[in-house]
Amino acid sequence: MEIKSWLNDLDRERAAKMQQYVTGFWEGEVGLLTYVPHEPAHFKRVEQNIQRLIPKERWSALSDIERMLLTWCAWTHDIGMNKKCFVMLYAITAGNIVLLTVLTV
């Protein structure tokens, strides 16, 4: 099954650009090591699983926007797991070190 076969031509073109951007964003990065891998191969599996969960005969019941949103969500749902998305700030509060996570994207 072609992964983006449920998208119209314009959304397929947009999704390919988005997928290329997300893949480049993850290049050389590893997700947070305390979690399962979060990288393009994971996003591709999520997209495939979404399409497997929705029977092909029901795809036409979804609007173009709904199919596009499901595709984009599959590829961006874990973007915050990329180390480029946050910085670690350590603050000393009452003699204790407190770890704060601040989103930068």
C-alpha positions as CSV (number, residue, x, y, z in Angstrom):
1,M,0.0,0.0,0.0
2,E,1.4,3.4,-1.0
3,I,1.5,5.4,2.2
4,K,0.0,8.6,1.0
5,S,-2.5,6.9,-1.4
6,W,-5.5,8.3,0.4
7,L,-4.4,11.9,-0.2
8,N,-5.4,14.0,-3.3
9,D,-2.6,15.1,-5.6
10,L,-2.1,18.6,-4.0
11,D,-2.1,17.2,-0.4
12,R,0.2,14.3,-1.5
13,E,2.7,16.9,-2.8
14,R,2.3,19.0,0.5
15,A,2.8,15.8,2.6
16,A,5.9,14.9,0.7
17,K,7.4,18.3,1.5
18,M,6.4,18.0,5.1
19,Q,7.8,14.5,5.4
20,Q,11.1,15.7,3.9
21,Y,11.2,18.6,6.4
22,V,10.5,16.4,9.4
23,T,13.0,13.8,8.2
24,G,15.6,16.6,7.9
25,F,14.7,17.9,11.3
26,W,15.5,14.5,12.8
27,E,18.7,13.9,10.9
28,G,21.5,13.1,13.3
29,E,19.2,13.4,16.3
30,V,18.0,10.7,18.7
31,G,14.9,11.2,20.8
32,L,14.9,11.2,24.5
33,L,16.6,7.9,25.5
34,T,14.0,7.1,28.2
35,Y,11.3,6.7,25.6
36,V,10.7,4.4,22.6
37,P,12.5,5.7,19.4
38,H,10.9,8.8,18.0
39,E,12.2,9.4,14.5
40,P,11.0,9.3,10.9
41,A,10.7,5.4,10.8
42,H,8.4,5.7,13.8
43,F,6.3,8.4,12.1
44,K,6.0,6.3,9.0
45,R,4.7,3.3,11.0
46,V,2.2,5.6,12.8
47,E,0.9,6.8,9.4
48,Q,0.7,3.2,8.1
49,N,-1.2,2.1,11.3
50,I,-3.7,5.0,10.9
51,Q,-4.5,3.8,7.4
52,R,-4.7,0.2,8.6
53,L,-7.1,1.1,11.4
54,I,-9.5,2.9,9.0
55,P,-10.9,0.4,6.5
56,K,-10.1,1.4,2.9
57,E,-13.8,1.4,2.0
58,R,-14.3,4.2,4.7
59,W,-11.6,6.5,3.4
60,S,-14.0,8.3,1.1
61,A,-16.2,9.1,4.2
62,L,-13.3,11.3,5.4
63,S,-12.8,14.7,3.9
64,D,-9.6,15.7,2.2
65,I,-8.8,17.9,5.2
66,E,-9.4,15.0,7.6
67,R,-7.1,12.7,5.7
68,M,-4.4,15.4,5.4
69,L,-4.6,16.2,9.1
70,L,-4.3,12.5,10.1
71,T,-1.2,12.2,7.8
72,W,0.4,15.4,9.2
73,C,-0.4,14.4,12.8
74,A,1.4,11.0,12.2
75,W,4.5,12.8,11.2
76,T,4.5,15.6,13.8
77,H,3.0,14.1,16.9
78,D,6.3,13.5,18.6
79,I,8.3,16.5,17.4
80,G,8.7,17.7,20.9
81,M,10.8,14.5,21.6
82,N,13.6,16.0,19.4
83,K,16.3,17.6,21.5
84,K,16.3,20.6,19.1
85,C,12.8,21.5,20.5
86,F,13.8,22.2,24.1
87,V,16.6,23.5,26.2
88,M,17.4,22.3,29.7
89,L,17.5,25.0,32.4
90,Y,18.8,24.2,35.8
91,A,17.8,26.5,38.6
92,I,18.8,26.3,42.2
93,T,15.8,26.7,44.4
94,A,16.2,26.5,48.2
95,G,19.3,24.4,47.8
96,N,17.7,22.0,45.4
97,I,18.4,21.7,41.7
98,V,15.1,21.9,39.7
99,L,15.0,20.8,36.1
100,L,12.8,23.0,33.8
101,T,12.0,22.1,30.3
102,V,11.3,25.0,28.0
103,L,10.0,24.6,24.4
104,T,12.0,26.6,21.9
105,V,10.1,25.8,18.8
